[in-house]
Amino acid sequence: MKLLVLAVALSVAGAANAGNPEAGKKKAAEVCAACHGPEGNKPSDPTQPVLAGQHEDYLVRALTDYKIGRRNNPIMKGFASQLSKKDIEDLAAWFARQKSALHDQRE
């Protein structure tokens, strides 16, 4: 019974944090595309990461860490500091659903 309650609680918590990929696509075009590409798979510089296909929770954490200063990059800090929690969730949802050439993806 305890496992069932825990499973339901985790699924509800996960659903509450789910981002909107279409809103993320729009925000990515405004904020991220110049450096990471529209789908996050064509960085303009080899030192910039590919965002496409990353795990959604990882992207939320990384953007949040830039926003609060846990990760130190002046460019990303400037962009992330202006993002709301919802913006971050939406961006993560968009980039996580994009195909990446970095690894094989099942179709």
HELIX and SHEET records of a PDB file:
HELIX    1   1 LYS A    2  ALA A   16  1                                  15    
HELIX    2   2 PRO A   21  VAL A   31  1                                  11    
HELIX    3   3 ALA A   33  HIS A   36  1                                   4    
HELIX    4   4 GLU A   56  ILE A   68  1                                  13    
HELIX    5   5 PRO A   74  ALA A   80  1                                   7    
HELIX    6   6 LYS A   85  ALA A   96  1                                  12    
END                                                                             
